[in-house]
């Protein structure tokens, strides 16, 4: 069992690594648009962490990431990322504990699932307010998810290493 000091060090290190991954992503690929969409890293980090950690810790991390994303990124409605990340963290944790063993494949699946939660909320919001066409929204969502999930091999080893470092 980890002491309070160890828990603080663990989560400070994980948050610093997540911020460093986001910084590297922003510096290298921040303004790049491929097939008309921009890559988006936070759902990958949230999904991978939620699949590695226990449900409570993963949900709290997702909640914190969601709040930060809502503060710095424009969203269609308030608390979009907070709600989407918290719900997806619960689903990712369940999936990793009961369906798919944590690993690279699980990280890919939970990253796609986290994108799914965000995109479903965005598509519902757009459909209710702007009456946007579903096919167009789905096309953008699938392209964003597929291209962003290509970054899983960069995120998974870092976050898995930190998880193993603090749990063993």
C-alpha positions as CSV (number, residue, x, y, z in Angstrom):
1,X,0.0,0.0,0.0
2,X,1.2,3.4,-0.9
3,X,1.7,6.1,1.7
4,X,0.2,9.5,1.3
5,X,3.6,10.8,0.3
6,X,4.0,8.1,-2.3
7,X,0.5,8.8,-3.7
8,X,1.3,12.5,-4.0
9,X,4.6,11.8,-5.8
10,X,2.9,9.2,-8.1
11,X,0.1,11.5,-9.2
12,X,2.4,14.6,-9.5
13,X,4.7,12.5,-11.7
14,X,1.8,11.2,-13.9
15,X,0.4,14.7,-14.3
16,X,3.8,16.1,-15.1
17,X,4.3,13.3,-17.7
18,X,0.8,14.0,-19.2
19,X,1.6,17.7,-19.4
20,X,5.0,16.9,-21.0
21,X,3.4,14.7,-23.6
22,X,0.9,17.4,-24.4
23,X,3.7,20.0,-24.7
24,X,5.7,17.7,-27.0
25,X,2.6,17.1,-29.1
26,X,1.8,20.8,-29.3
27,X,5.4,21.7,-30.3
28,X,5.6,18.9,-32.9
29,X,2.1,18.4,-34.3
30,X,0.0,21.2,-32.8
31,X,-0.9,23.1,-35.9
32,X,-0.9,20.1,-38.3
33,X,-4.2,19.2,-40.0
34,X,-4.4,15.9,-41.7
35,X,-7.5,15.0,-43.8
36,X,-9.1,18.2,-42.6
37,X,-8.9,17.4,-38.8
38,X,-6.5,18.3,-36.1
39,X,-5.0,15.6,-33.8
40,X,-6.2,15.7,-30.2
41,X,-4.1,14.1,-27.4
42,X,-6.1,14.5,-24.1
43,X,-8.6,11.6,-24.8
44,X,-5.7,9.3,-25.3
45,X,-4.1,10.2,-22.0
46,X,-7.3,10.0,-20.1
47,X,-8.3,6.6,-21.6
48,X,-4.9,5.0,-21.0
49,X,-4.6,6.2,-17.4
50,X,-8.2,5.1,-16.7
51,X,-7.4,1.6,-18.0
52,X,-4.2,1.3,-16.0
53,X,-5.3,2.7,-12.6
54,X,-8.2,1.7,-10.4
55,X,-11.6,3.1,-11.1
56,X,-11.7,5.8,-8.4
57,X,-8.2,7.2,-9.3
58,X,-8.8,7.0,-13.0
59,X,-12.1,8.8,-12.7
60,X,-10.5,11.6,-10.6
61,X,-7.7,12.0,-13.1
62,X,-10.2,12.2,-15.9
63,X,-12.3,14.7,-14.0
64,X,-9.2,16.9,-13.5
65,X,-8.1,16.6,-17.1
66,X,-11.7,17.4,-18.2
67,X,-11.7,20.5,-16.0
68,X,-8.4,21.7,-17.5
69,X,-9.5,21.0,-21.0
70,X,-12.7,22.9,-20.4
71,X,-10.8,25.9,-19.1
72,X,-8.3,26.1,-21.9
73,X,-10.1,24.7,-25.0
74,X,-13.3,26.0,-26.6
75,X,-16.2,23.6,-26.3
76,X,-19.7,23.6,-27.6
77,X,-21.2,23.7,-24.1
78,X,-19.7,24.2,-20.6
79,X,-18.2,21.1,-19.0
80,X,-18.1,19.1,-22.3
81,X,-14.7,17.5,-21.5
82,X,-15.4,17.2,-17.8
83,X,-18.5,15.1,-18.4
84,X,-17.1,13.1,-21.4
85,X,-13.8,12.3,-19.7
86,X,-15.4,11.3,-16.4
87,X,-18.0,9.0,-18.1
88,X,-15.4,7.5,-20.4
89,X,-13.0,6.9,-17.5
90,X,-15.6,4.7,-15.8
91,X,-16.2,2.8,-19.0
92,X,-12.5,2.4,-19.7
93,X,-11.8,1.2,-16.2
94,X,-14.6,-1.4,-16.5
95,X,-13.4,-2.5,-19.9
96,X,-9.7,-2.9,-18.7
97,X,-10.7,-4.8,-15.6
98,X,-13.3,-7.1,-17.1
99,X,-13.0,-7.4,-20.9
100,X,-9.5,-6.6,-22.3
101,X,-6.3,-7.1,-20.5
102,X,-4.3,-3.8,-20.1
103,X,-1.7,-3.5,-22.9
104,X,-1.2,-1.7,-26.2
105,X,-4.5,-3.1,-27.7
106,X,-6.4,-2.1,-24.6
107,X,-4.9,1.4,-24.8
108,X,-6.0,1.7,-28.4
109,X,-9.5,0.5,-27.6
110,X,-10.0,2.8,-24.6
111,X,-8.6,5.7,-26.5
112,X,-11.1,5.2,-29.2
113,X,-13.8,4.8,-26.5
114,X,-12.9,8.1,-24.9
115,X,-13.0,9.8,-28.3
116,X,-16.4,8.2,-28.8
117,X,-17.8,9.7,-25.6
118,X,-16.5,13.2,-26.5
119,X,-17.7,12.9,-30.1
120,X,-21.2,11.7,-29.1
121,X,-21.7,14.6,-26.8
122,X,-20.4,17.0,-29.5
123,X,-22.6,15.5,-32.2
124,X,-25.7,15.5,-29.9
125,X,-25.0,19.2,-29.1
126,X,-24.6,20.1,-32.8
127,X,-27.6,18.1,-33.8
128,X,-29.8,19.8,-31.2
129,X,-28.6,23.3,-31.7
130,X,-27.5,23.7,-35.4
131,X,-29.3,20.8,-37.0
132,X,-25.9,19.7,-38.5
133,X,-25.9,16.7,-40.8
134,X,-25.1,13.4,-39.0
135,X,-23.0,12.0,-41.8
136,X,-20.7,15.0,-41.9
137,X,-20.3,15.0,-38.1
138,X,-19.6,11.3,-38.0
139,X,-17.0,11.6,-40.8
140,X,-15.1,14.2,-38.9
141,X,-15.3,12.3,-35.7
142,X,-14.1,9.1,-37.2
143,X,-11.2,10.8,-39.0
144,X,-10.2,12.6,-35.8
145,X,-10.3,9.4,-33.8
146,X,-8.4,7.3,-36.3
147,X,-5.6,9.8,-36.8
148,X,-5.3,10.7,-33.1
149,X,-5.1,7.0,-32.1
150,X,-2.0,6.8,-34.2
151,X,-0.3,8.5,-31.2
152,X,-1.1,5.7,-28.8
153,X,2.3,4.1,-29.4
154,X,3.9,7.3,-28.2
155,X,1.7,7.6,-25.1
156,X,1.2,4.0,-24.0
157,X,4.9,3.2,-23.1
158,X,5.4,6.3,-21.1
159,X,2.2,6.0,-19.0
160,X,2.6,2.2,-18.6
161,X,6.2,2.7,-17.3
162,X,5.0,5.2,-14.7
163,X,2.1,3.0,-13.7
164,X,4.5,0.0,-13.2
165,X,7.1,2.2,-11.4
166,X,4.6,3.2,-8.7
167,X,2.6,0.0,-8.3
168,X,5.4,-2.5,-8.0
